[in-house]
């Protein structure tokens, strides 16, 4: 599996897990149409870092999770971290 198809599969998995449509994700991430999200999920297009961050924010996860660098889906809340 290529990194683009793995990236796209993670987006689709997270999007469907939270019950979000491609249209809604496109809107929240700053795309003009659902077809852009569809192409990303299929691994057909690469996207800039800014869009990776926007998609992660829209899905309530981290860019690292979408890129496959971590299995942790939710961002850590460092406000509750104590030494």
C-alpha positions, 0 to 999 in steps of 0.5 A, a space after each residue: 500500500 502506498 503512503 497516499 492510499 494509506 493516508 487516504 484510508 486513515 482519513 476515510 476510517 476516521 471520517 466514517 467512524 465519526 459519521 461525517 460525510 465527504 461533503 462536510 469534511 470538504 467544507 470544514 477543511 476548506 475544499 470546494 467539493 466532495 470530489 477532492 476528499 474522494 480523490 484524497 481518500 482513494 490515494 489519487 492526489 497528494 496534498 500540502 501540509 496545511 491541508 493535512 492539518 486542516 483535515 486532521 482538525 476537522 476530524 478531531 485527530 492529529 496530522 501524525 495519526 493521518 500520516 501513520 506516524 502514530 496510532 494515537 487518534 486524539 491529540 494530547 491535552 497538555 493543559 492537564 499535564 503535571 510534573 
